[in-house]
Amino acid sequence: MKAGYVNRILTVNLSDNTIKEEPIDPQVAEKYIGGKGYALYVFYHRYLKEYMAKGISPKDIDPLGPENVLAFTTGPITGIAGVPSPGRHHVMALKSPLTGSIASANSGGEFGAYMKFAGYDMIFIEGAAEKPVYLEIVNGHVEIKDASDLWGRNVFDTTRILKSRVKGENVSVACIGPAGENLVLFANIMNDEHRAAGRTGVGAIMGSKKLKAIVVSGNQKPQIANPEGFRELSKNLIERIRKNPVTGGGLPKYGTAVLVNIINQAGMLPYKNWQFGYNPEADKISGETLEKTYLIKRRPCWGCQIGCGRVVKVPFGPYQIMYSEGPEYESIWALGNDTGVMDLAAVIKANHLCDELGLDTITMGSTIATAMELYEKGYIPEEDLQGMDMKFGNAAAVVEAVWRTAYKAGFGAKLALGSKRLAEMYGAPELSMSVKGLEMPAYDPRGSKGIGLNYATANRGGCHVTGYTISPEILGLPQKIDPLTPEGKAQWVKIFQDLTSVVNSAVNCLFTTFEIGAKDYADLFNTIAGFNFTDSDVLKIGERIYNLERYIMSLYGFSAKDDTLPPRLTKEPMPEGPVKGQVVELDKMLAEYYKLRGWVDGVPTKEKLKELGIEL
């Protein structure tokens, strides 16, 4: 048995109700670790090669068909007490219904650690059930159960009902809400009520399989390869995490929304569908304001020393909520600043509804903002809105739009397609602020050029966490670099993307990278799982994972033509604020990036794949 893992992978086929187990392959683990990396290896070698051998093109895989495969994954670091922030899990699928690329989403809470305690490092879901089911996993015992009485229920009800049925230790539920059941293309998988695997529509895939939930419980713990060495390492890393100004200061006190004022002051907080980058009223929805008004307490993920999670209450008024969690920075921005809504109570209400119904807050807010600009510019006729007033700043319209989207009611059926399809439908595709079909998060790259290159080249699409260059460009970690120059950004983006691939395969919280780097991760892998990695090995593993993902994407038809940005960011100078006049000089950075990657036309060459030890 390999330390760090519980050494069991579960595969459940919902079409024929078969349940299989296999051990972790130590050779695959050494090359891809776990989590995202291991899942990509399985996707290619077990499923895509089989499909291609049968004459089925990867391009023809229906994201909402039984041939799609959904994976819940952990890694050797997940659920290890004493590791900084080890309570996450990573969800993957062969193909996203929103983007047509590989689906990928990450979540905190307790589910990741408890899934491992229930006896499995990873769970692969194949096929589709004929009627609603849920999966119950207790200490290695697996059952597929009828979920007819749960279908139609929201996330909170489903979670509480299933937790009452399973009375064991360490119970956690991951489930979909009505949005997933109704196949909204950006539906989430929610766990522990308010934590979300919230990008690329993995909830819709779960809905297409008629899988309402997975409930896990158990007390199985992995071995530690070098307990004494790990104790010393843990003590050092946690001390550093607590002394770091971001992980030990801003995040615990104000949550991720501490970024609202920081990014606004940098002139790159997208406002009214990215028409502007500075909002003089942004403080009304900042982390500091949240802390003074609606915050009750913090709620950390399992085993986390940072504790950025927020618990809030809106005690009175039209948006009253007696208990909710969040909103995170990205949610506050998408449902607030991007739509021009400065009423923090309304933003909390909209965020709560997204959790309750199972929707990605970034895509939801961004799609509403796109609809508002389409309406403002006359593309959407009044009659299409069926009574909704989609003017920027209308808080009631934002709250209304959320539930209409989850149930595909009226105009909500169009919002449920995401901003790209909505903007195309009304003849203005340039107004969707997305890359590869995924809506970008809350950093306008006209004020931070590296994040623009990352958006364009991120395998997942418009994604900040693939390569968070905001850390050096704005926060000055690990060192401050000029955010407005394109020079040297290709190297930074590549390093961040490769390291992030490792963290998502570990599986651990990306916030740890504000303090700990490749050498620290090598030490964690070595003491916990008994590997013998150096920091160079760790970055090469990340590069291997990133290239395998990119190669699979090429089988779906993605290439350099998709590594681009919305024209607003490359052609329209920022109209006002601290970075007035700036655009993203993408072409220059892209050429340097491809050269560093060893890619031609945005795709790894055979020589590059061979160099990285990727066998096809």
N, C-alpha and C positions, 0 to 999 in steps of 0.2 A: 504494500500500500504506500502511495506517495504522500508525504506529509503536506499539509496545507489544503488538501482536497478531502472530501468524504468519499471520493473515488467511485461515484456512480452517476451515470448519465441515463436519464429516463426518456424513452420515446413512446408516445401515445398516439395511436392512429384512431381518430374519431369516426372514420368511415366503417371500420370493421371491429372496433373496440379492442384492438390488440394492445398489450402493454409489454414493452421490452426494456431490458436493462443491459448496460455494458459498462466496463470500467473505463476510467480515464486512461488514454494512451500516453505513456510517459514521453514518447518521442514527439508526439504532437504538442504536448504541454510544454516541452522545452523550446519548441519553435514558435508556438502561438500563445502560450501561457494558459489562458482560459477565457471566459467572457466573450467579448466581441471577436477576438482573434480565433479562438477555438471554433466558435460558431461559423465564422466565414470558411474555415477549413472544411467543416462538415457540410456546409451548404454546397461548396464546389465539388468535393470528392464523393459525397453520398448522393446528392440530389441532382445537381446540374449535369454532371457527367452521365448519370443514368438517363436523364431526360434527353440529352443530346444523342446518346446511344440508341434511343428509341425514335430518333428523328424529330424530337420536339425542340424547337428553337427556344432558347431562353427569352427571346423577345415576345414569344407567344404565351408565356406564363400569365395567367389571369390572377392579379393580386387578390381578388375576392373569390377565387375558385379553390377547390379542394387540393389542387396541386401546389398551392403556396404552403410554406412551412414557417411556423412561428416558434421562436426559441426564447426561453427565459434562462438567463445565464448568471452565474457567479464566477469568481476566480479564487486563487489561493489566498488572497488577502481578505476577501469578504468574510465577515463574521468572526474575525480574529480579534478578541478583546486586547487592547493595548496598541493596535495599529491606529494611526490617526484617521478618523472618519471612515470606518470600514463597513458601514451599513447600507451599501447600495447594491443594485442589480442592473443588468443590461438586457434589454429586450431587442431581438433582431427578427427579421423576416426576409425571405428570399426576395420579395418585391413589395414596394410600398404602393398603396392605391392612390396616394396623393402625388408622388413624384415619378413613379415607374422605375425607380432605382431600388437599391437595397434599403429596407426599412431598418431604422436604428433609433433607439430611445433609451434613456437612462433615468432611474428613479431612486429616491432615498426611502426613508421610513424604516420599517422593520422587515419587510418581506424578503429581501435578499439574504439577510442573516438567518432568518427563520426557515427559509427554503433549504438552506444548507443544513440546518439543525434537523430538518425533516428527513434528510438522508440523500439529497441530490445536489450535485454541482450544477447540473443543467437539465432542462426539460425541453424536448422537442415535440411540437404538436403537429401531426400530419392529418390530412383528410378533412372531413367535415361531418358533423353529426346530423341526423335527420330531424331531431327535435332538441330543444335546449337541454344542455347538460352542464354540470360543473365537475371539477376534478378535486378529489379530497386526498391529501397525502399526509399521513401521520406516521412518523418514525419508520419510513420505508415501505409502509403499506399503502397501496394506491387503489382507489376506486373511482370509476366514472359513475356519477349519480344524476338523477333526473333533476332538472332545474326549471321545470314548467312553472312552478309557483314563484320563481324569482324573475322570470322574463317580464320585462316591462317595469321592474322596480329600479329606483335610482341607486346610485353608488352607496350612499349612506345606509339605506335600508338593507341592501344586499349584504354589505359588510357586517352589519350588526346581527342579522339573521344567521349568517354562516358562522360567525364567532360564537353564537349561542349554541349551535349544534355541535361544534367541536370543542370539547371542554378540556383539551390537553394543555401541555405547556407550550409557551411561545407560539400562539396562534396568530396568523396573519392572513389577510385576504387580498388578492389582486382580482379585480373584476372590471366589467364594462357597465356603463349606464345606458340610457336610451339612445344616446348618440352612436354608440358602438353597435347596438342592435339595429339601428336604422341605417347603418353603413355610411354615416357621415365620413367624408374622406379624410378628416383630420381628428377622428375620435381617439381618445386616450385609453390606455389601460390604467386604472386608478388602483393604488394600494394604500392600505391603512387610512382610508377615507379621503385624505387630502394630498397624497403624494402621487405624482403622475409620471408614467412613461409616456411623455407627452409630445412626441414629434413623429412625423411621417405616417400617421394614421394606423398605428398598430392595433388600436381598439376596433377599427372597422374590420381588420383581418380576423380578430377574435370573434367579432359578431358574425362574420361570414361562415365561421366554423360552428356557429351555435354554441360556443363555449362561453357561458356567462361568467364563470369565476374559477379561480384556483385557490383553494384554502390549504395552508400548510401548518404543520405543528410537529414539534419534536425536540429532542434534547441531545442529538448526536453532535459531537464536536470533533473537528479534525485534529490530528497530531501536529506538534510543532517540531521541526527537525532539530533545531538548536535552541532549547528553551532558555538557557542562560544567556546566550548571545542575543536572543530576541528581547529579553528583559532590559538589557543595557541599551539596545537600540531604541526600544520603545520609549524609555525614559528620556533619551536625548531628543528624539523627534517630537514628542509631545511638548517638551519644554520649549523647543524652537517654535512650534505652532502657536503656543500661548504668548510668546514674546513678539511674534510677527504683528506689525500694525494692522494688517488686513484680517488675518485669521484669528488674532487675539484681541483686536480692537473694534474696527468698523463692523465686521460681520456679526459678532455676538451682540453688539449694542443696538445696531440699527437694521440688521438683516441685509439681504442683498440690495434692498431699496436704498441703501446708503449711496448707491451709484447715481441716483436721479440727479442730485445737485452737482456731483462731480462731472458727470458726462454733459449735463446742460452747460456748465461753466466752460467746458471745452468746446462748446458750440456744435455738438454732434448728437444731441438727443432728438431723434426724428419726431417732427411735429406735423400733424395734419397730413398723414400719408407721405411723409418725407419731403414735403414742399419746403420745410424750414428745418433748421438744426438747433434753434435756440428758442426757448419759451420763457418769457419773463415771469410767468406764474407757476413754473414747475415745482417750486417748493411746496405748493399746496398738496402735492401728492408724493412728497419725498419720504424717505425712511425716517428722517428726523421728525416730520409732522406725524407720521404714523405712530411713532413712539410716544408722542405727546398726547395723542387723541384716542386711538382705538386699541392700542396694544394691551393685552392682558398679561402675557408671559411668553417665554421662549419654549419651543419644542424641538429638541435635537433629534436627529436620526439615531438609530441604534449605535451605541458605542462612540458617538461623535463628541469631540472636545470643543468644536467650534460653536455649534448650536445656533445656526442662522435662522432656523424655522421660527415663524411668528404665529401666535394665537391672538385673535382679535375679536372684538365685540362692538357692534354698532347699536347702542342702547335704545335709540328712538329714531323717529323719522320714517320717511317712505322706504328707506333701504335698511330697515332694522334687521339685525341678525344677532342672536344671543351667543353664538359660538361659530367661529370659522378659523381657518388657518391661511397664512399668507397675507396679502399677495406678495409674490416675489417681484423683484425689480422688472423682469421682462413682462410679467402680467400687468403690473401697474402702468408700464409704458404702453403696452399694446392696447389695453382697454381704456387707458386714460389719455396720455399725451398724444398718441398716434391718432386718436379719434377726437382730440380737442376737449375731452371731458376732464375738468379739474375738480370735480366733486369726489373726494376720496371715499366717501360712504358708498356712492354709486359704483365706483371701481371695485370696492370690496364685495358688493352684492353681485356684480357681474362675474367676478372671479369665483365666488361661492357657487353660483349657478353652473359655471364651467366644471367645477369639481363634482358637483352633485349629478350632473348629466353626462360627464365624461368627455370634455372637449379640450383641445390644445388651446391655451389662452393666447399664445403668440399668433397662431394662424387665425384664430377667431377675431381678435382685435384688429389684426392687419387686414383681414377680409372686410370687416365693417368699415375700416378707414378707406379702403379701396372703393367700396360702395359709396361712401360719402363723397369722395372726389368725383366719382363717375356721375353722381347725382348733381353735384355742384356745377359740373361742366356740361350738363344737359344730356349725358349719354343714357341715363335711366329715366324713362318716362314715369310720371307721377302714378299712373295706374298700376305699374308693376309692383309698387311698394305696399299696396293694399292698406293704406292708412298710416304707415310708418313715416315719420318725418326724419329723413336721413341727413340732416344738416350737421356739420361738424359742431361738436360741443353739446349735442343733445344727449344727456345722460340717460333719459328714459328710453330713447331709441336703442342705445347700446344694450341695456338690460333686456329689453324686449327681443332684440335680435338674437340674443344667446339662446333663449328657450325655443324660439321659432326655428333656429338652425338645428338644434338637437332633434326636434320632431319633424323637421322638413316641412314646416307649416308655412304656406304662402311663399313670400319672398325668401323665407328661410331655406327652402329647397335649393335656391340658387347660391345662397351663402354657404351651404353645406358642401359645395364643390371646391371651396378655397378661392383665393384671390386671382390666381392665374386663369382658371377656367371662367370665372366671373368677368374679369376684364376682357378676355377674348370674346365672350358671349356678347358684350356690348360694344365691340369694335375698337377697344382702346387697350391692347395688351401691355402697352408701355406703362400703364398705371398700376400694374401688379408689382409690388416691391418684393420680388422673389427671385431666387436662383435655383435652377433645376426643379422648379415647381414648389420649392419650400420657402415660405416667407422668412425674410431676414429679421434678426432680433435688433435690439435697441442701441445700435451704434452706427451713426452715419459715417461711412468711410471717407467722406470728403474731409473729415477732420482727423483721420487716423488711417493712413494708406495701407498699412499692413493688414488690417482687418478686412479691407476691401479685397486684397489678393486672397486672403483666406476664404471669404465668402465665395469668390469665383471658383476656387479650386477645391473647396471642401467636398468630399465625396458625398456627404449627406445632402448638400445643397446649401441654401442660405443659412449657415450655421456658425455661431460664434464659438461654441465649445469645442469644435474640431481643432481650432488653433487660435487660442485666446491671446492675440498679440496686444490686446488692450492692456495686459499686465505690464509689459515694458513701455508701450507707447504713451499710456496715460498714468498708470499707477506707479511706474518706475521700478517694477520688480521683474526680474532680478536686478535690472539696471535701467536707467532712464535713457530712452532713445527718442529722436525727433519724430513726432507723429506725422509731420507734414511732408517729409521727404520719402520718395519711393525707393531711394538708394538703400541697398542692403536688406530690404524687407523679405526678399525671397528666402534667404537663409533662415531668418527668424520664423517665417511661416512654416517652412519644412520641419524645423526642429520641434516647434510646438505641435504640429500635426502628428509627428511620429511619437512624441512623448505621450500625447493624449491617447493615441491608439493603445499604448501600453497600460495607461491608467484604466481605460475602459475594458481592458482584458484582465486586469488585476483581481477583481473589479473594485475600484475605490473611488473616493470623491475627488473631483478635479480641483476643488478648492485647496487641497493639500499642496498643489504645485505652486501656490504663492510662496511656499517656504521650502519644500523638499523637491529634489530633482532626480535625475537619472541614477546618480550614484546611490542615493538613499533608497530608491526603488530596487536597485540591484541588491543592496544589503537586506531589504525586507524579503525579497524572493529567496535569497540564500539562507537566511536564518529560519524562515517559516517553512519553505518547501524543499530546502536542500539543494537548490540549484547552485551553480558556480559562475554566476554572471558578473561581468564588469559593467560599468556605465555605458561603454561602447556597445556591448552585447545588447543592453536594454534598448538603446536607440535603434540598433539594427533590427531587433524584433519588431519595434514599432514601424520601421520602414517596410519590413516584410508584410505586416498586416495591412498597412495603407496601400501597398502595391497590389496585394491579392484582391482587396476590395475594388480597387480601380480596374483591375483586369476583369473581374466579374461584371462590373458596370459596362465595360466595352462589349461584353456579350449581349447586353441589353440595348446596345446602340449608342451609348454615351461616348463622346469624344471631346476634342478641344472646342468644338462649336458650342458646347454647353458650359464651358468655363468662362462665364461672362457675367456682367452686372446689368441691372436695369439702366437704360440710357440716361435716366435722370442723374445718375451718379457719375457718369463719364462725360456727359455733354452739357449738363446744366450747372453752371457755377453756383455754389452756395449763395443764396441771395442776401443774407445778412448774418450778423453775429460774429463771434470771434474768428471763424474760419471763412469769412466772406470771400467769395471769388474762387474758392478751391474746387477742383474736380479730382477724380481718381485717375491717375495715369496708368491704366491697367495693362496696356499692351507691353510696355517696357518691363514691368515686373513679371508678367507672364513668361516672356521669353527667357528671362534669367531663371525663373522657377522651373520651367521644363528642362532646362539644361542641367540644373542641380539634381532634378529627379531622374534624369536619363529617360525621359519620355519623348515620344514622337507623336504629334497630333493628339496630345493629351492622354496617351495610352503607354503603359510600360512596354519596352521592347523585349524580345525573347532573351536578349543578352542580359537585360536588367533583371528579369525574373530569375534567370539562372544564377546570376551573381548573388541574389538574395536567398537562394535555395528553395524557390517556389517551384514545386513539381506540378506539372499539368497533366 
